[in-house]
Amino acid sequence: MSKIDLKDFVKYGKLFEVYGKLLSEDRQGVMTLYFDYNMTLAEIAKEKGVSRQAILDTIEKSCLKLENFENVLHSVEKGQQLAKKLERLKKLSGKALEEKVEEILKEI
């Protein structure tokens, strides 16, 4: 993974948002600079006083850890499913809305 494409950037950014606190402080720092501040590998390397390759390795390993957290906990997936259900709820009213809310509450 020499460069994260936009689709994966969004995916890993979301995973970092949810699971970032589970990473070490050093990894959190690198990932924050990369995802939140959109800094390049070279900029992060200069700030951290390490090589560009070390930053790339940190990002790659952190992304794998984030994926592993999601594979076990499924928090992001569940959140996305809930958001879709809530979008559908916005279109309902009255009895239909109450029934759908009850159905969703039973799933939780």
N, C-alpha and C positions, 0 to 999 in steps of 0.2 A: 504494500500500500504506500506508494510513493507520494500520492496526492489523493485527497479525498474529494470525490466529485460532489456536486451540489446536493443530490439526493441523499448520499451518505452523510454529508456534512449536517444536513437537517436531522437525519436519523440519530447520529451520534450526539449531536447537540442536545436533542431531546433526552436521550439516555443519560447524558451527563447532567442535565437539569434534574432528573429524577434520582439518579444513583451516585452523583458526583461526590457526595459526602462520604461514601464508602471507600473512596480511593485515598491513598496517602496524601499528606499535605503537599509534598513535592509534585505529585501527579496532578492534584487539584489545581495547583498554581499554573502548570504548563497548559492544562486543558482549558482553564479560564482564559489565559492569554490567547489561546488558539481559537476557541469557540466564541467567547464573549467579546473579545477585543479584536478578533479577526487578524491577529498578527501572523506574519509569515514565520516559517521555521527559522530562517536566518535571524529575524528580529528577536525571536524568543531565545535562540541560542546565544545571541550577543548579550541579552539582558541577564540570562542565567549563567553566563560564562562557561558554556559547554559547546560541544560541536553540534552542527545541524543534524548530523546522524543520530546523536544522542536524543535530541528532541523528537525526531521522527520515530525512533524506537519507543520512547516514552508514550507518544501518542498512539502508536500501533498497539502496544501492550495494554494501554488504558482502554482503548476501544474494545479490545477482546474481553477485558474484565467487565466492561459495561454490558456487552452482549451476554456474557455468562450470567450476570445479575438478572438481566431481563429474561433469559431462558429459564431461570429458576423461579423468579418472583412474578413475572408477567404484569408488572404494574403499568407499564406504558400501554401495552396491548389492552388491558382492562379499561384503562382510562379512555382510550380511543373508542372502544366499544360503547362505553357509557355515554360519551359525547355524541355518538351517532344516535343512540336511543333518545337522548335529550332533545336532539334536533327534531326527531320525529314527534316527540311529545308536544313541541311548540305548535304543531299543526292541529292538535286535538283540543277538544273542550268538553265540558260536562261529564257525563257518565263514561264516555269512551276514555277520557283523560284519567279519571279515577281508576278505571279498570287497568289501564296500562301502567300507571304508577304502582298499583298493587302488585302487578306482575313483575315489574322490575325490582321492587322491594323484596319479593320472595327469592329472586335470584341472588341478591346480595346476602 
